[in-house]
């Protein structure tokens, strides 16, 4: 099954042909088995490692070039894990780790 078939399956996503960005904000979570941005198995996208490497390089560049400060982030709510499956999951009411850009580094 292709990602196209999964994303347009009405049994998985309600009104799949309607543009609705709010479907990703809370509500009924879609099981992770349907989240396959790079495919799975022997036909998995060969560009996955390149895409993740690019994400790491961009993040490292941002952290190196800009002075950042935590903003409206509570360790107990937003940083600590409520459970640990493979990677830790934050508490359900977490706002995520938020940062404020103070300026460009010299």
Secondary structure, 3 states (H helix, E strand, C coil): CCHHHHHCCCCCCCCCCCCCHHHHCCCCCCCHHHCCCCCCHHHCCCCHHHHHHHHHHHHHHHHHHEEEEECCCCHHHHHCCCEECCCEECCCCCCCCCEEEEEECC
